[in-house]
Structures are given as C-alpha cells and as structure tokens.
Amino acid sequence: MEPRFIPQMEPWFDEAEAKAVFDYMKSGGWVMEFQKTEELERMIADFTGSANCMMTVNGTVSLTIALLALGLKNGDEVLVPNLTMIASPNAAALVGIVPVLVDIEEDTLCMDLHQAQEALTPKTKALMYVPFNGRSGDMEKVVQFCKKHRLSLIEDAAQALGSYYKGKHLGTFGAFGSFSFSVPKVITTGQGGALVSDDALSLQKARKLKDFGRSRGGIDIHDEWGWNFKFTDIQAVIGIEQIKKLPWRLKRKKEIFKRYKDGLADLKDIQFIPTDLENTSPWFVDIFVREPDTLLKFLKKESVESRRIYPAVHLQNIYRKSYAKKAFPISEHYASLGLWLPSSSKLKDEEIDYVISVIREYYNAQAKSKIKSKK
C-alpha cells in the first residue's frame, strides 16, 4: 500500500470534544477551573482506584507540587531514574531539591533498587519511581524499600495510565501518583497534569500550593507559599470526552504493540523489552536496535516518522558536569539503542503492517550488503 505520512504520534479528537466545548461556551461557563475540572478529577480518581485527584497545568508541575506537599526543601535529595523524560529530575531542580540519578534494571528499564541503595545519603528524602513506557518492576519491593529508608514515594506515572501491577493501578502505590495529559499521551487535554493520592491531607496541601497558598478560592488571605498552577474548565470539558474513550484506546495500544512484536519477532537485530500486555498498556512501541539513527532516516524516507527515546539524563548538558565521573551503563546502553515507532491509537492495521514491511526491507538490504562485502 502507499500510505499517508505516518506520524510517530498524534492526538485524536472528534465531534464529541467539539460539541462539548461548544455547549460549554454557549452555557456561559467562565472557562476557569471549576465544576468541570472537579468532574474530571472524579473520573480520574475512579479510573485509577484512588481516593483523590487534583488537576494542574502539566505533569512537570504536578511532580514539583508533590515534592513540596511532602515537605521536601531546598537542598533535600530525591532519587530519580537515569532513563526518563527530563521533566522528572527537572521538577525537583525547579525548587532547589536535588535530583540524584540512579541507573535502571535491564529487564524493565525502571529504577534499580540496588543502585538506589548505593545512592542514599542523609539528605535523601524521597524516591521518584517512573514506570517506563507503562512497565514497572516489583512495586511491593519499591514500597518496602521506601518504608525501610523512610523515603516518600512519588510515582511519575505519566506513561502509565491504564497500566497495573498485580491488579493495582500504577501511580497508586506511593504518597502521590502523577499523570500527564500532554499531546502525545493516550488521552490529552493539550497540556495538563494530575496528582492522585489516598491521603486527603497531602492532597489538601497540594491544592493550596497550586492556588497561591490560600485555603479556598475567592479570598486573598495567603497562609502559606503557593502559586497559580490551576487547570481550566475548558480543558476539563475536552478531558471528560477523552476519558470516555480511554478503555478502547488502551485496548488498541496493546493490540498495536502485539502486532508490531509479532510482525518483527523473527528479526534478531530488534529487541523488545518483555511486556506483560495483560497488565501493561504501552504508551509507545519501543524497540532497541543498533544504529537507530540510520533506521530512523530510512523510515522517514518511506513516509514513516519515528523518534529516538530519551538520552540518559546524565548525558544531558544540564546534568553532564555533575555526573562526569559517574557511570550509568544500563541506561546509557538502552538510550543509545532505543527508537519509538508510530504508536497512535488512530493507527490502522494496514499502516502498522506497512511500517513492519519497511523495517523488514531495511534489514533485508543490510543483510544483502553484508553478503556483498564478504565477496
């Protein structure tokens, strides 16, 4: 088939969102955070099985608010995996909390607790656990580790909406779970983040932090430090329609991952991370290959967009100097090999099959080239 240009990811809206926004605007809604935001918060809490939910401007800010609500201060340290989106460590650095990078497990790409043990200091106050691409390690061990070392557990579950560990939704094991609703996520409100927690007191602190430090809106008495990190009802109207579509989209994400994996299973040059599709809804389809940039260019030439996974955090310019003498072999290895394939839940089976055929063509050409070079 001759497909359209296949993007690596794209948002998905239809008439439902358009009608909901039109009806809301026609009703005289003030757009600011109010009843629609509360409705979306209830839906997210119910979906994740959490007691409470709070919306905020994005997933980065939600992590910052979580750290502050748990009492971390300037100079305190939080453990963060070395393979994650830059928002995870930067959310701490934003307020003077020190992100301490920790290498990852090879089989999950999540934080290695043995390495976390080595990174502990008297200043360590929290652990930020990131279920990479919706996968987690043993969450019971993570919880036990945090209890043993008196660390607050925050889950950066931005990539894990709809993913579980032993039937319990990721993001609900710690003091706070953070979710993101930016454009590449399985459902989106353009930008947006959420914190979930079973601790009403902690969430009350978080609400103060995002609303100028006041106990309720409409007054100008500020008992504590706080800022304006509020959501909007117009985003919530979109989010409500999006979350109605979430179960189907999560199912489709699993089907997409399986179709890619089955279609590429016999190619020894491609590595997939073991993924339990019963409990995991992968955010993106990630593969690990030698020379991923070369494959990326070949795919683009054939109208397929792909994307490199995150660099290891310690190699980013803003962290490189601090970790010049520290080795992170596992995260550096996988970051050097990782590629995200087209992963939108809008993808049709024929488009996935086309991407598979292009990848197979690439490796067939490589194999022929090796044979020629030997002659």
Beta strands, then each sheet from edge to edge (+ up, - down):
strand 1: 52-56
strand 2: 77-81
strand 3: 98-102
strand 4: 124-129
strand 5: 152-156
strand 6: 164-165
strand 7: 168-169
strand 8: 176-180
strand 9: 193-197
strand 10: 285-288
strand 11: 307-308
strand 12: 338-341
sheet 1: 1+ 9- 8+ 5+ 4+ 2+ 3+
sheet 2: 6+ 7-
sheet 3: 10+ 12- 11+
end
